[in-house]
Amino acid sequence: MSLGARWLRFNAVGIAGAGVQLGALYLLRGIGVLPATALAVELAVLHNFLWHEAWTWGTRGTPGVWARLARFHVANGLLSIASNLVWMHVLTQWLGLALLPSNLIAIVATSLLNFTLGERFVFRRG
């Protein structure tokens, strides 16, 4: 599969993952912005890994799924959580923007780096 096709699939999964994240954030908002954001991001990370494993990079069934999941959490997961927490603090606390639009901005701001990490570190070929 070409890099361009993977980029399109990555973004399709990312849009679905953003829906998971925004929905979880909305449901968890009562526990506070930052804890809700961290939990919502983790749910989206797991969702996205499963779809990337099966569809974007097509590695489902190949050996090393647990190693890929660990790399995905280190790369995409930690980056997404850290980035989202920083963006959410800045956008909601400093700039006074609403919760869900702020989170959507945070998601978009992190996506290109996440694709690059997925391509070169998480789902790299043998």
Helices and strands as residue ranges (DSSP letters): H 3-28, G 29-31, H 33-51, I 52-56, H 65-72, I 73-77, H 78-88, I 89-94, H 99-117, I 118-122
